[in-house]
Amino acid sequence: MKLSVGLAAALTGVATALSSDQPADVYLLQSKQSSSSDIPSLPRQIARLILLQRLSPEGQHASWDLPESISNEKAVSYLNEFGKAPQALFSNAASTNPSQLVVMLEGITADDAKTLQKSLATSGPSFRVGDAPSITANDMLLANDLPSVGVTAKNCAFDKAINPFAEQCWSGKSSVVRYDTKKDSSILVSLTENATLLKQLAANGEMETVIIAMPESSRNSKLRHWSSKPEELRRRQAEEVMTMTETDDHDPPAPTTPVQSTAPFVGNAERGTIPSCFGSQDACVKATGNCSGHGECLNKYAKADGQSAGKACFSCMCLGTKNETTGSVTHWGGRTCSKIDVSVPFWLFVGFGIAMVGTLTFAIGLLFSVGEEKLPGVIGAGVSKTK
């Protein structure tokens, strides 16, 4: 009897240990589905960046937080694959970008996961979060990270949450809802009934949906944050600032040389009017989000030796970013270097148009002038009317 009880307890412990490693499945319902059959396992930090990139309006960004186990290039490739598609040049973001809905389901069991996959009629999730964090981490994600990009989690019924025209459930064109399937099992039923509608809205480019299936085992996870631990993140940021300062002291930057940028967003620029001058470099970096990662804060009136010629005036010196895939260079402008500088392509287009109009006008005028000239006398005599 004691042996059977001990064996049952051991099996229960093994099952608990195995279930605690269960990842979180993430489904992306979007117009362009991935053609790859592989299901990658992403760190929770990358999954957080993907969510914030999808939910953030144009011009607002989240902090760039990467685990040490992944490179910048790999992180950018994941963001390009699973993140929101970039806005096309000269397009209106308010009319072209689809609405973004994030549905977080907690307490998902193995049977619930099978039901969810069957209702979405997919071969599997788009990706998995290998280190699924706890409910406490979900609380902090909704309370701290989402408001930083202007999104507030709503407590709405599921039928209203999936309606992009229900303004009370949306923050602009973004919405986040959170449900506990253990407390309300009808959520999975509603999701199954509306799966076809969600896929149709995604195919039409009206609304894209991200469904995060958090396993029941993640409730007791030891991971309390979706991002790196706050103290570790502060340590990394301090090291980056020290490295940047040492680089500025020894190697002055060359503003005319395009630089490569792999981080799609670096920091938050303070809202409101950005002054044209700052009294210190730290104030400039803080207010502009380090020039949105597209430039550097430099003193306008600094001499060649680095000494200030008068009152310090730090402002953003915008640089160019080079796309490693296409080789194209994007130029940035604005006081925070957050706006794409389209002056060069604009004037090229206008100049080419004016040149073409001038050429056509000259050609048509030349044809008219040739037609109005009188024929020579010899030719005129040959065609003159006989008496």
C-alpha positions as CSV (number, residue, x, y, z in Angstrom):
1,M,0.0,0.0,0.0
2,K,2.8,2.4,0.9
3,L,4.6,1.4,-2.2
4,S,1.6,2.3,-4.4
5,V,1.1,5.6,-2.7
6,G,4.8,6.5,-3.1
7,L,4.7,5.5,-6.8
8,A,1.6,7.6,-7.4
9,A,3.2,10.6,-5.7
10,A,6.3,10.2,-7.8
11,L,4.3,9.9,-11.0
12,T,2.4,13.0,-10.0
13,G,5.6,14.9,-9.4
14,V,7.0,13.9,-12.8
15,A,3.8,14.9,-14.5
16,T,3.9,18.3,-12.8
17,A,7.6,18.8,-13.7
18,L,6.8,18.0,-17.4
19,S,3.7,20.1,-17.5
20,S,5.6,23.1,-16.1
21,D,7.8,23.2,-19.2
22,Q,4.8,23.3,-21.5
23,P,5.2,26.3,-24.0
24,A,2.6,28.9,-24.9
25,D,1.1,28.6,-28.4
26,V,0.7,31.8,-30.4
27,Y,-1.5,31.9,-33.4
28,L,-1.3,34.8,-36.0
29,L,-4.4,35.4,-38.1
30,Q,-3.2,37.8,-40.8
31,S,-3.6,38.3,-44.5
32,K,-0.1,36.9,-45.3
33,Q,0.4,33.5,-43.6
34,S,3.9,32.0,-43.2
35,S,4.7,29.3,-45.8
36,S,7.2,27.6,-43.5
37,S,6.0,24.4,-41.8
38,D,8.5,24.8,-38.9
39,I,7.2,26.1,-35.6
40,P,10.0,28.2,-34.0
41,S,10.3,28.5,-30.2
42,L,10.9,32.1,-29.3
43,P,12.1,33.6,-26.0
44,R,9.5,35.5,-24.1
45,Q,11.4,38.8,-24.6
46,I,11.0,38.5,-28.4
47,A,7.4,37.6,-28.1
48,R,6.9,40.7,-26.0
49,L,8.5,42.9,-28.7
50,I,6.3,41.3,-31.4
51,L,3.2,42.1,-29.4
52,L,4.2,45.7,-28.7
53,Q,5.3,46.3,-32.3
54,R,1.9,45.1,-33.5
55,L,0.0,47.2,-31.0
56,S,2.0,50.4,-31.1
57,P,0.8,53.2,-33.4
58,E,3.1,54.7,-36.0
59,G,5.8,56.9,-34.2
60,Q,5.5,55.2,-30.8
61,H,7.9,52.4,-29.9
62,A,8.8,50.1,-27.1
63,S,12.1,49.6,-25.4
64,W,14.6,47.2,-27.2
65,D,15.0,44.3,-24.8
66,L,16.8,41.1,-26.0
67,P,17.9,38.0,-24.2
68,E,21.6,37.3,-24.3
69,S,21.0,34.0,-26.1
70,I,19.9,35.6,-29.3
71,S,21.5,38.0,-31.7
72,N,20.1,41.3,-33.1
73,E,20.0,39.9,-36.6
74,K,17.9,36.8,-35.5
75,A,15.6,39.0,-33.4
76,V,15.0,41.3,-36.4
77,S,14.2,38.3,-38.6
78,Y,11.6,37.2,-36.1
79,L,10.1,40.7,-36.0
80,N,9.9,40.9,-39.7
81,E,8.2,37.5,-40.0
82,F,5.7,37.8,-37.1
83,G,5.4,41.5,-36.6
84,K,3.2,44.1,-38.2
85,A,3.9,44.8,-41.9
86,P,5.7,48.1,-42.4
87,Q,3.8,51.1,-43.7
88,A,4.2,51.8,-47.4
89,L,5.7,55.1,-48.5
90,F,3.3,57.9,-49.1
91,S,0.4,55.8,-47.6
92,N,-2.0,56.9,-45.0
93,A,-1.5,54.6,-41.9
94,A,-5.0,55.4,-40.6
95,S,-6.7,53.9,-43.7
96,T,-4.2,51.2,-44.8
97,N,-3.1,49.5,-41.7
98,P,-5.5,46.8,-40.3
99,S,-6.7,46.9,-36.8
100,Q,-4.7,44.8,-34.3
101,L,-6.4,42.5,-31.8
102,V,-4.5,40.4,-29.1
103,V,-6.5,37.7,-27.3
104,M,-4.7,36.2,-24.3
105,L,-6.2,32.9,-23.0
106,E,-5.0,31.6,-19.7
107,G,-5.6,28.2,-18.2
108,I,-5.3,26.3,-21.4
109,T,-5.1,22.5,-21.0
110,A,-3.9,19.9,-23.5
111,D,-7.5,19.3,-24.6
112,D,-8.2,23.0,-24.9
113,A,-5.0,23.4,-27.1
114,K,-6.3,20.6,-29.5
115,T,-9.7,22.2,-29.7
116,L,-8.2,25.6,-30.4
117,Q,-6.0,24.3,-33.2
118,K,-8.9,22.4,-34.7
119,S,-11.2,25.4,-34.7
120,L,-8.6,27.6,-36.4
121,A,-8.0,24.9,-39.0
122,T,-4.2,25.2,-38.9
123,S,-1.4,22.7,-38.9
124,G,-0.1,24.3,-35.7
125,P,0.7,27.6,-34.0
126,S,2.7,30.3,-35.8
127,F,5.3,30.1,-33.0
128,R,5.7,29.1,-29.4
129,V,7.0,30.9,-26.3
130,G,9.3,28.3,-24.8
131,D,9.6,30.0,-21.4
132,A,5.9,30.9,-20.8
133,P,5.8,33.4,-17.9
134,S,3.4,33.5,-15.0
135,I,0.1,35.3,-14.4
136,T,2.0,37.9,-12.5
137,A,4.0,38.6,-15.6
138,N,0.8,38.9,-17.6
139,D,-0.4,41.5,-15.1
140,M,2.7,43.6,-15.4
141,L,2.6,43.3,-19.2
142,L,-0.9,44.7,-19.3
143,A,-0.3,47.3,-16.6
144,N,3.1,48.6,-17.5
145,D,4.2,47.7,-21.1
146,L,1.0,48.2,-23.0
147,P,0.3,51.8,-21.7
148,S,3.8,52.7,-22.9
149,V,2.6,52.4,-26.5
150,G,-0.8,53.9,-25.8
151,V,-2.9,50.7,-25.4
152,T,-5.1,49.9,-22.4
153,A,-6.4,46.4,-21.8
154,K,-10.2,46.3,-21.9
155,N,-12.7,44.1,-20.0
156,C,-15.1,43.4,-22.8
157,A,-17.2,40.5,-23.8
158,F,-15.7,38.4,-26.6
159,D,-18.4,39.3,-29.2
160,K,-17.6,43.0,-28.7
161,A,-13.9,42.5,-28.4
162,I,-13.7,41.1,-32.0
163,N,-15.7,44.0,-33.4
164,P,-13.2,46.7,-34.6
165,F,-16.1,49.2,-34.6
166,A,-16.8,48.9,-30.8
167,E,-14.9,51.9,-29.7
168,Q,-15.3,51.2,-26.0
169,C,-13.2,48.0,-26.4
170,W,-10.4,49.6,-28.5
171,S,-7.5,52.1,-28.1
172,G,-7.5,53.6,-31.5
173,K,-6.8,50.7,-33.9
174,S,-5.4,48.3,-31.2
175,S,-7.1,46.2,-28.6
176,V,-6.0,43.7,-25.9
177,V,-8.4,41.3,-24.1
178,R,-7.6,38.7,-21.5
179,Y,-9.7,35.7,-20.4
180,D,-9.3,32.8,-18.0
181,T,-10.7,29.7,-19.6
182,K,-10.7,27.9,-16.3
183,K,-13.1,30.4,-14.9
184,D,-15.2,30.9,-18.1
185,S,-15.1,27.9,-20.4
186,S,-17.5,29.6,-22.8
187,I,-14.7,31.8,-24.2
188,L,-13.3,28.8,-26.2
189,V,-16.8,28.1,-27.5
190,S,-17.2,31.7,-28.7
191,L,-13.7,31.6,-30.2
192,T,-14.6,28.4,-32.1
193,E,-17.8,29.9,-33.4
194,N,-16.1,33.1,-34.6
195,A,-12.9,31.6,-36.0
196,T,-14.2,31.8,-39.6
197,L,-15.1,35.5,-39.1
198,L,-11.6,36.3,-37.6
199,K,-9.9,34.6,-40.5
200,Q,-12.1,36.5,-43.0
201,L,-11.3,39.8,-41.4
202,A,-7.6,39.0,-41.6
203,A,-7.8,38.0,-45.2
204,N,-9.6,41.2,-46.1
205,G,-7.0,43.3,-44.4
206,E,-9.5,44.8,-41.9
207,M,-8.3,43.2,-38.6
208,E,-5.4,40.9,-37.7
209,T,-5.7,38.8,-34.6
210,V,-3.0,37.3,-32.3
211,I,-4.2,34.5,-30.0
212,I,-1.9,33.6,-27.1
213,A,-2.7,30.3,-25.4
214,M,-1.1,30.3,-22.0
215,P,-0.9,26.8,-20.5
216,E,-2.4,26.0,-17.2
217,S,1.1,25.1,-15.9
218,S,2.3,28.7,-16.4
219,R,0.2,29.9,-13.5
220,N,3.0,28.9,-11.1
221,S,5.9,29.8,-13.3
222,K,8.9,31.4,-11.6
223,L,9.2,33.9,-14.5
224,R,7.7,37.2,-13.1
225,H,8.3,39.3,-16.2
226,W,7.9,39.1,-20.0
227,S,11.0,41.2,-20.3
228,S,14.4,40.7,-18.7
229,K,14.5,41.2,-15.0
230,P,14.4,45.0,-14.3
231,E,17.8,45.0,-12.6
232,E,19.4,43.1,-15.5
233,L,17.8,45.4,-18.0
234,R,19.1,48.5,-16.1
235,R,22.6,47.0,-16.0
236,R,22.6,46.4,-19.7
237,Q,21.4,49.9,-20.4
238,A,24.1,51.4,-18.2
239,E,26.7,49.4,-20.0
240,E,25.4,50.6,-23.4
241,V,25.5,54.2,-22.2
242,M,29.1,53.9,-20.9
243,T,30.2,52.2,-24.2
244,M,28.6,55.0,-26.3
245,T,30.3,57.7,-24.1
246,E,33.7,56.1,-24.5
247,T,33.1,55.8,-28.3
248,D,32.1,59.4,-28.6
249,D,35.3,60.5,-26.6
250,H,37.7,58.6,-28.8
251,D,36.1,58.3,-32.2
252,P,34.0,61.3,-33.4
253,P,31.1,60.2,-35.6
254,A,30.9,60.9,-39.3
255,P,27.4,62.2,-39.9
256,T,27.6,61.7,-43.7
257,T,28.2,58.0,-43.5
258,P,25.1,55.8,-43.5
259,V,25.0,53.4,-40.5
260,Q,23.4,50.1,-40.3
261,S,20.5,49.8,-37.8
262,T,19.1,46.4,-36.9
263,A,16.9,47.6,-34.0
264,P,13.4,48.5,-35.3
265,F,12.7,50.6,-32.3
266,V,15.0,51.8,-29.6
267,G,13.2,54.0,-27.0
268,N,10.3,56.2,-26.3
269,A,10.6,59.8,-27.2
270,E,8.8,62.1,-24.7
271,R,5.4,63.3,-25.9
272,G,4.7,66.9,-26.7
273,T,6.8,69.6,-28.3
274,I,10.5,68.7,-28.7
275,P,12.8,71.8,-28.2
276,S,15.4,72.5,-30.9
277,C,18.2,72.7,-28.3
278,F,19.0,70.8,-25.1
279,G,21.4,71.9,-22.4
280,S,23.1,68.5,-22.1
281,Q,23.6,65.3,-24.1
282,D,21.7,63.3,-21.4
283,A,18.7,65.5,-21.7
284,C,18.7,65.2,-25.5
285,V,19.0,61.4,-25.3
286,K,16.2,61.1,-22.8
287,A,13.8,63.4,-24.5
288,T,14.3,62.1,-28.1
289,G,14.7,58.4,-27.2
290,N,18.3,58.5,-28.3
291,C,17.1,60.1,-31.6
292,S,14.8,57.1,-32.1
293,G,17.9,55.1,-32.9
294,H,18.4,56.9,-36.2
295,G,21.0,59.4,-35.1
296,E,23.1,60.9,-32.3
297,C,22.8,63.9,-30.0
298,L,25.6,66.3,-30.8
299,N,26.5,69.9,-29.8
300,K,25.8,72.2,-32.7
301,Y,28.3,74.8,-31.6
302,A,31.2,72.4,-30.7
303,K,34.6,73.1,-32.1
304,A,36.8,70.6,-33.9
305,D,38.6,69.8,-30.6
306,G,35.2,69.0,-28.9
307,Q,35.1,72.2,-26.9
308,S,31.9,74.3,-27.0
309,A,32.2,77.6,-28.8
310,G,29.5,79.1,-26.7
311,K,26.3,78.0,-25.0
312,A,25.8,74.2,-25.5
313,C,23.0,73.3,-27.9
314,F,22.6,69.5,-28.2
315,S,20.2,68.3,-30.9
316,C,19.7,65.2,-33.0
317,M,22.1,64.7,-36.0
318,C,20.1,62.3,-38.1
319,L,21.9,59.5,-40.0
320,G,20.9,57.0,-42.6
321,T,20.1,53.4,-42.1
322,K,21.0,50.7,-44.6
323,N,18.9,47.7,-45.3
324,E,21.1,44.7,-45.3
325,T,18.8,42.7,-47.6
326,T,18.1,45.2,-50.4
327,G,21.1,47.5,-49.8
328,S,18.8,50.6,-49.9
329,V,19.5,53.6,-47.6
330,T,16.7,55.3,-45.6
331,H,17.3,58.9,-44.6
332,W,15.6,60.2,-41.4
333,G,14.6,63.7,-40.4
334,G,12.7,65.6,-37.7
335,R,13.8,66.7,-34.3
336,T,13.7,63.1,-33.0
337,C,14.9,61.5,-36.3
338,S,11.6,59.5,-36.3
339,K,10.3,60.7,-39.7
340,I,11.5,59.3,-43.0
341,D,13.1,62.0,-45.2
342,V,11.4,61.8,-48.5
343,S,12.6,65.1,-49.9
344,V,15.2,63.5,-52.2
345,P,12.8,61.1,-53.9
346,F,10.1,63.8,-54.0
347,W,12.3,66.3,-55.8
348,L,13.6,63.6,-58.1
349,F,10.1,62.7,-59.0
350,V,9.0,66.3,-59.4
351,G,12.1,67.2,-61.4
352,F,11.7,64.3,-63.7
353,G,8.0,65.2,-64.2
354,I,8.9,68.8,-65.0
355,A,11.6,67.7,-67.4
356,M,9.2,65.4,-69.2
357,V,6.5,68.0,-69.5
358,G,9.1,70.5,-70.8
359,T,10.4,68.0,-73.4
360,L,6.9,67.2,-74.6
361,T,5.9,70.8,-74.8
362,F,9.1,71.6,-76.8
363,A,8.5,68.7,-79.2
364,I,4.9,69.7,-79.8
365,G,5.8,73.3,-80.3
366,L,8.6,72.2,-82.8
367,L,6.1,70.2,-84.8
368,F,3.7,73.2,-85.0
369,S,6.5,75.6,-86.0
370,V,7.6,73.2,-88.8
371,G,4.1,72.9,-90.1
372,E,3.5,76.7,-90.2
373,E,6.6,77.4,-92.3
374,K,6.0,78.3,-96.0
375,L,7.1,75.8,-98.7
376,P,10.1,76.8,-100.8
377,G,9.3,78.5,-104.2
378,V,10.3,75.5,-106.3
379,I,8.0,73.1,-104.5
380,G,5.3,75.8,-104.4
381,A,5.5,76.1,-108.2
382,G,5.2,72.4,-108.7
383,V,2.0,72.2,-106.7
384,S,0.5,75.5,-107.9
385,K,-2.9,75.5,-109.6
386,T,-2.8,75.5,-113.4
387,K,-4.7,78.1,-115.3
